[in-house]
């Protein structure tokens, strides 16, 4: 029952975001902020612990630096799973423009609470992610991402979690 409600909430949120033509007023002409709403399967590689997850991420595009690795900017976000596990993080992402596609690797340390979900071994966990997105319009993109959350052997155990997500990215 709980899984079904979580799935319906996830589908409703994505449908709402995908059909909304604008979240910002017409007076704002620049894309200073980016929100990434994602939904997917947390720890898909562990049949006993996999769970549906939903989350968001914020990027302030005014705080970027152009480097030889691409455009680097800070990110902050979090997600929750159907088993009440939660992760909040802050880190950096690189936006590598490849024409209509954008490749976005990121790294973010954060705090993990297992809830009724998987015990990852420590409260401090590190999320490494790669995302590929397609610019559907000048203000929104659709993407897919893969991430790995691990504590880098800080705890007594370090099982890690592999996840995939479907992303809806909106610039404001």
C-alpha positions as CSV (number, residue, x, y, z in Angstrom):
1,X,0.0,0.0,0.0
2,X,2.8,2.4,1.0
3,X,4.7,1.6,-2.2
4,X,1.6,2.3,-4.3
5,X,1.0,5.7,-2.7
6,X,4.7,6.6,-3.2
7,X,4.5,5.6,-6.9
8,X,1.4,7.6,-7.5
9,X,2.8,10.7,-5.7
10,X,6.0,10.4,-7.9
11,X,4.0,10.1,-11.1
12,X,1.8,13.0,-10.2
13,X,4.8,15.2,-9.4
14,X,6.5,14.4,-12.6
15,X,3.3,14.9,-14.7
16,X,2.7,18.3,-13.0
17,X,6.3,19.5,-13.6
18,X,6.3,18.3,-17.2
19,X,3.1,20.0,-18.1
20,X,3.8,23.3,-16.4
21,X,4.9,25.8,-19.0
22,X,6.5,28.2,-16.5
23,X,7.3,28.4,-12.8
24,X,8.7,31.9,-13.0
25,X,7.1,35.2,-13.9
26,X,7.5,36.6,-17.4
27,X,9.6,39.4,-16.0
28,X,12.6,37.1,-15.3
29,X,14.6,36.8,-18.5
30,X,17.8,35.1,-17.2
31,X,18.2,31.5,-16.0
32,X,19.8,32.1,-12.6
33,X,18.5,29.0,-10.9
34,X,18.1,25.4,-11.9
35,X,15.9,22.9,-10.1
36,X,16.3,19.2,-10.9
37,X,13.4,17.0,-9.9
38,X,14.2,13.3,-10.0
39,X,12.5,10.0,-9.5
40,X,14.0,6.5,-9.7
41,X,15.2,3.3,-8.1
42,X,17.4,3.6,-5.1
43,X,19.9,0.7,-4.7
44,X,18.6,-1.2,-7.8
45,X,21.4,-3.7,-7.6
46,X,20.3,-5.0,-4.2
47,X,17.1,-7.0,-4.6
48,X,16.4,-7.0,-0.8
49,X,16.9,-3.2,-0.3
50,X,15.9,-1.5,-3.6
51,X,13.3,1.2,-3.2
52,X,11.6,3.9,-5.2
53,X,13.1,7.4,-4.5
54,X,12.1,11.0,-5.2
55,X,14.2,14.1,-4.8
56,X,15.3,17.5,-5.9
57,X,18.5,19.4,-6.5
58,X,19.2,23.2,-6.8
59,X,21.9,24.8,-8.7
60,X,22.6,28.6,-8.7
61,X,24.1,29.4,-12.1
62,X,25.5,32.7,-10.9
63,X,28.0,30.8,-8.8
64,X,29.8,29.0,-11.7
65,X,33.4,28.8,-12.7
66,X,34.6,27.9,-16.2
67,X,37.5,25.4,-16.0
68,X,39.3,23.1,-18.3
69,X,36.8,20.4,-17.0
70,X,33.8,22.5,-18.1
71,X,31.4,24.8,-16.2
72,X,31.6,24.0,-12.5
73,X,28.9,25.1,-10.0
74,X,27.6,24.3,-6.5
75,X,24.6,22.0,-6.0
76,X,22.4,21.3,-3.0
77,X,19.7,18.7,-2.8
78,X,18.2,15.6,-1.2
79,X,16.0,12.6,-1.7
80,X,13.8,10.3,0.3
81,X,12.9,6.6,-0.4
82,X,9.7,4.7,0.0
83,X,11.4,3.1,3.1
84,X,11.9,6.6,4.7
85,X,15.6,6.6,4.1
86,X,16.8,10.2,3.4
87,X,19.9,11.9,2.1
88,X,20.7,15.6,2.0
89,X,23.9,16.8,0.3
90,X,25.9,19.7,-1.1
91,X,28.7,19.5,-3.6
92,X,29.7,20.5,-7.1
93,X,28.7,19.5,-10.6
94,X,30.3,20.0,-14.0
95,X,28.1,20.9,-17.0
96,X,29.7,19.7,-20.3
97,X,27.7,21.0,-23.2
98,X,27.6,18.6,-26.1
99,X,25.2,20.4,-28.5
100,X,21.7,19.5,-27.6
101,X,22.9,17.1,-24.9
102,X,24.6,18.0,-21.6
103,X,26.8,15.6,-19.7
104,X,26.8,16.4,-15.9
105,X,29.1,14.5,-13.6
106,X,28.9,15.6,-9.9
107,X,30.2,14.8,-6.4
108,X,28.5,15.6,-3.2
109,X,29.1,14.7,0.4
110,X,26.0,14.5,2.6
111,X,24.1,13.2,5.6
112,X,22.2,9.9,5.3
113,X,19.4,8.6,7.6
114,X,18.5,4.9,7.0
115,X,14.9,5.2,8.2
116,X,13.5,1.7,7.5
117,X,15.8,1.4,4.5
118,X,19.3,0.2,3.8
119,X,22.0,0.7,6.4
120,X,24.9,2.3,4.5
121,X,27.2,2.1,7.5
122,X,27.7,5.8,8.4
123,X,25.9,9.1,8.6
124,X,28.4,10.7,6.3
125,X,28.1,9.4,2.7
126,X,29.4,10.5,-0.6
127,X,27.4,10.6,-3.8
128,X,29.1,10.4,-7.2
129,X,26.7,10.8,-10.2
130,X,26.7,11.2,-13.9
131,X,23.7,12.6,-15.7
132,X,22.9,13.0,-19.4
133,X,20.2,15.4,-20.3
134,X,18.5,16.7,-23.5
135,X,17.3,20.4,-23.7
136,X,13.6,20.0,-24.5
137,X,13.1,23.8,-24.5
138,X,15.3,26.7,-23.6
139,X,14.0,26.5,-20.0
140,X,13.6,22.8,-19.4
141,X,15.5,19.5,-20.0
142,X,14.8,15.8,-19.6
143,X,17.5,13.5,-18.4
144,X,18.7,10.2,-16.9
145,X,21.3,9.7,-14.2
146,X,23.2,7.1,-12.4
147,X,24.7,7.5,-8.9
148,X,26.6,5.7,-6.3
149,X,26.4,6.5,-2.6
150,X,29.2,5.2,-0.4
151,X,30.9,6.1,2.9
152,X,34.4,5.6,1.6
153,X,35.0,3.0,4.4
154,X,34.4,5.5,7.2
155,X,32.1,3.1,8.9
156,X,32.4,-0.5,10.1
157,X,30.7,-1.5,6.8
158,X,30.4,0.1,3.4
159,X,27.8,-1.7,1.3
160,X,27.1,1.4,-1.0
161,X,24.0,1.9,-3.1
162,X,23.6,2.2,-6.8
163,X,20.7,4.1,-8.2
164,X,19.2,5.4,-11.5
165,X,17.0,8.4,-11.8
166,X,14.8,10.1,-14.4
167,X,15.3,13.9,-14.3
168,X,13.2,16.9,-15.1
169,X,15.3,20.0,-15.0
170,X,13.8,23.5,-15.0
171,X,15.7,26.8,-15.3
172,X,14.2,29.9,-13.6
